[in-house]
Amino acid sequence: MSSIRTSLFDRKLIVRVLETLAVGALGGGLLELSGFPAGWLCGSMLAVIIAVFAGRPLRVPDGFRGAAFILLGSSMGAGVTPEMLVKLEKWPASVALLGISVAATMVVGTQYLIRRHGWDLASARLSSVPGALSAVLAIAGDSKGDLVKITISQTLRQIVLVSLVPLLIYVSPAGPMQIDIRLASVFDIGVMLVAGGIGGLICARLRIPGGLLLGALLASGSLHATGIVEGVLPAPILIVAYIVVGSAIGARLRGTSLPAIIALCGPALGSIAFAIVIAGFFAALAAFLTGLPFNEIWLAFAPGGVEAMTVLAFALNLDPSFVSSHHLIRLVGLMVLSPVWTIGLGRGGQS
């Protein structure tokens, strides 16, 4: 009897996953055909969100999402070139401005939610932290904050950014970048995937944020930088990976009450709007001071998750290593300084 139940469960899970990816593929394909930047990623996410709110129990297993991150990270390594490494000397200035941008985002977002919408201190602070969802939720579980408000605010932040960033970059004065990278050979693909898989698993085991994606990027990037391999994965493989990642982001809203989301949309979207404007201002300043492309810096400063923003960089032909490095530096800084930012948020603190 137990084996029969397990078999039924497995079949239901398989059907559910296939439905999720089919919905994601349909939405991604339609948005890609429309010419929207990063259409496969954004379209799959939006289609799955619509299906989830229509009552479909969609989901993407962690293993699928992890495999997609390794595929994308391995292909992103092709962007690690000697020309890219020249940017390193300009990083200190951009990282310093990134730190100021993050601090300004958290202070402004917190004050907006408290003064305009009457949120308690814990909920406002933790909802304003840019792009550190896992760490924020871990802290939130130990604080006096409203976990529903914090979770929905942080999830909406990622969804809005994944949807909006490609459009903003497309219409920005700098325009979308075009990078011509050759297709990798079958042998190089095999080497990239093996190295990317090993690098991703090592970083994930070390609990580095976005470890699967960043580890694969670092491993593959090392091979490309030394000339051992060259090129990116075939487009069909990358499209499948985009669909999986986009569908996984959309499926995160599964089980969330639509009325609860609607009630929190005003405060959350207002806070996100402030965060986007602040990131844009400091990105423009950094671009002026360093001479680096505005679009690239803006995405590196965008208040989203490291995996989503890095994947977006790759989909938009921007430098994923620059973007991911800045997001990782921001995450490390947030974790190191979290004791300061969370003073008074414990169960016994003031709200």
N, C-alpha and C positions, 0 to 999 in steps of 0.2 A: 504493500500500500504506500509506503514511504517513497519507494522508487518511482511509483506512478505519479505521485504529487510533485516530486522533483522534476520529472519529465515534463509535466504540464507547466510547471513554473518556468522551466527553461524555454519551452515553446512560446509561452506568453511573452517572455523577455525578448526572445529573438524577433517575434512579430512586432513588438513595441519599438525595438531599436530600428528595425527595417522601416517601419512607418515614419519614425522620426527622421531618418536620413532621406527617405523619399520626399517628405515634406520640405526638408532643408534643401534638397537638390532642386526641387521645383521652384522654390522661392529664390534660391541663388541664381538659377538659370535665367529666370525672368528679369531679375535686377541686372544681371550681367548683360543681357541682350539690350537693356535700356541704355547702356553706356555708363551706368553709375560706377564710380571708382570702387574697387574692392567688392564688386557685386556679388561674387560667390559667397564671401564671408558675411557681408551685411544682409543679403537676401535670405540666406539660410537661417540666420538668427531671427529676423523679423517674421518669417513664415512660421517658424516653430513657436514663437511667442503667440502669434495669432491662434495657432492650433491648440496651444495649451489653454488659452482663455476660452476656447470653444469647447473645452472639456476633454480633450484628448490626453491620455496619460503618457506623454512622450518622455523619453529619457535617453541619455547617451552614457554608457558605462565608462568608468574612469580609465579602463584599459584602452578603449577606443580613442579617448581624448589624449591620453599619454602617447599612443602610437602616432597620432596626427602631429603632436608637438615635436616628436623626434624626426619625423619626415620633414616638417617645415624647418626645424633648426638645422638639419643636415644640409638642406638646400640653401639656407641663409648664409652658410659659411662661404659661399661663392663671393659674397660681398667683401670679404676680408682681403684687401689688396694693399700693396705698398702705398698707393695713393691715399687709401683710407687711413693708414697708420700715421700719415703726416698730420692728421687732425689731432693726434694725441697732445701736441704741444698747446692746443687751444682749449683743451678740456677743463683746466683749472678755473678759467673764467666762467665757462658755461655751468660748471658744477656749483660754483659759488652763487651764481644767480638762480640756479635751480633751488638751492637751499632757501634763499630769500622768498622765492615764489611759493614754495611749499608752506613756509611759515605764514605768509600773507594769506594764502588760501584757507588755512585752518582757522586763523583768527577771524577773518571776515566771515567765513561760513558759519562759525560758531555764534558770532554776534548777530548775524542775520536770523538764524533759526530761533535764538532766544528772544530777541527784541521784536521781530516781526511776527513770529508764529507761536511764541510762548513755550518753546520746548525747554525741558530741563537741561541743566549743564552737561550731564553725562551723555545724554542722547545727542545733543547738539555737537559736542566735541568729537565724539566717535563717528558721527555721520559726516563730519567735515574732513576727516583724514583722507587724503587723496590716494586711492589705489593700493590699499594694503588690506584687502578684504579678510583674509584668513587671520591675520594678526588682530585686526579690529574686532572680529567676532569672538576671538579667544578672550580679549580684554572685556568685551561687552558682557560675556557670560559671567564675569566676576564683578560687574559694576552695578550701579543702580539705574543704568540706562534702560530705555525701552528697546528690547531686542528686535521687535517687529519694525519699528521706525528705523533703527540702524541698518538692519539687513536690507530692507526695501530701498533705503536711500543709497546704500553702497552698490546694490545690484543695478538700480536705475542709472547710477553714474556710469557704470561700465557699458550698459546697453546704449545710452545716449551718446557716449563718446565713440563707440564702434560705428554707430549710425551716422553721426554728424561729422566726425573728423575727415573722412574721405571727401565729403561735399565741401567743407571749409577749405581743405587743401586744393581741391579742384578749382575753386573760384578765387583763390588767393592770388595776389599780384605775381607771386613767383611762379605759379602754375605747376602742374604735376611734372616730375622728373621722368626722363626716359633713359633707361639703362639697358644696354644690349649685352646680355650674358649668354654664352653658348650652352648648348645642351651637353650634359655630361655623358661620357661613354658608359657602356654597360659595366665595364670593370670599375670605372671610377664611381659609379652609382653604388656598387656593392661595397667598395671601400668606405665611401661616405656614410652609408647606412650602418655598417658595423661600428665604425668609429663614433658616429653620432649616437647610436644606441648605448654604447659603453659609457661615453661621456655624459649622456643624459641620466643614465641609471646611477652613476657615481654622484653627480650633483644632487639628484633626488634623494639618494641615501644620506647625503650630508645635510639634507633639509634646507638647501638653498632655495629661496623663493623662485618659482618658475624653473626649477632645476632641470626637468626633462628637456625643455626648450633651450635654455641657456647652455646646458651641458653639451647638447648636440651641436649647437651653434659654435661653441668654443672648439670642440673636437674637429668638426668639419672645417672651421675657419683656419685652424692650425695647418691642416692638410693643404688647403688652398693657398695660404700665405707662403708655404714652403715649396709650392709647385708640384706636390705629389699628385694632386688631383685638380681638376678644373671643371667648371660648369655646374648647372642646376639640374634638379630632377625634372623628368618630363611633365608637361602641363597637366595631363590627366591625373597624375599622382597628386600634384599640388592642389588641384581642384577638389579631389576627394578629401584631402586634409582640411581645406578651407571649410567645406561643408560640415565635416565632423566638428571642428572648433566652433563654427557659428551656431550649429544646432545645439551644442553643449551649453553655450552661453544662454541661448533662448530657453532651453529646458530647465534652467535654474529657477525659473518662476513657477515651475510645476508645484501645485499644492498651495500657492499663495492666493489669498482672497482678492478678487478683482476690486471689490468695494474698498478694501484696505489700501490697495495700491492707488486707486483714484483719490482717496482722502489724503494721501501723503504726496501726491504728485506736485501740488503747488509748492510746498516747502522744499521738497527735494530738488525739483527742477530749478527753483530760484537759487539754491545753494550751488548747484552744478553750473548754472550760468555764470555766477560770480567766479567760480573756479576756472572756467574756460577763458573768461576775459583776463583774469590775472595771469594765467599761463601764457596767453597770447601777448600780453604786454611785456612780460619778462623775456619771452622768446624773441620778440622784436628787438629788445635791448641787447640780448646776447648775440643776435645775428649782426647787429650794427657794430658791436665791439670786437667780435671775432672774425667776421667775414664768412661765417659758415651759412649754409642755406637755411632760410627762415623755416620752411616747411619741416625740415629735418629736426631743427631745434624745438619747434612748436610741438611736434609729436613726442619728443623726448621729455618735454615739460608737461604734456597733457596729463591730467589727474586720473589716469586709468590704470588698470592692472598691467603688470609687466608682460605677461603672455599675450594679452589682447593687443596692446600697443606695439609690441615687437612684431607680431603677425601682421598687423596693419602696415607697419613700416615696409615689410617685405612685399606685401600685396600692392603697395603704392610706389614701388621702386625707390624707396628711401633706404638709407643705411641702417639695417636692423641692429648691427653691433653697436653703433653710436646710441641708438634709441634704448636698447636693452640695458646697456651699461649705465646710462643715466637713471633709468627706472630702478635698477638694482641698487645703485648708490643711494637713491632716495629711500628705498625700502630699508636698507641697512641703517640709514640715519634715523628713520622713524622708529625702528625697533630699539636702537640705542637710547633715543631720547624719550621713548614711551613712558618711562617712570615719571618724567617731568610733566609731560602732557596729560597724564592720567592722575595727577595728584588730586585727591578729593573725590575721585570717582568710585572708590570702593564701596562695598555695601554699607560700611559704617560712616562714609563720607557725606558731604553735603551735596545736595542736588539743586 
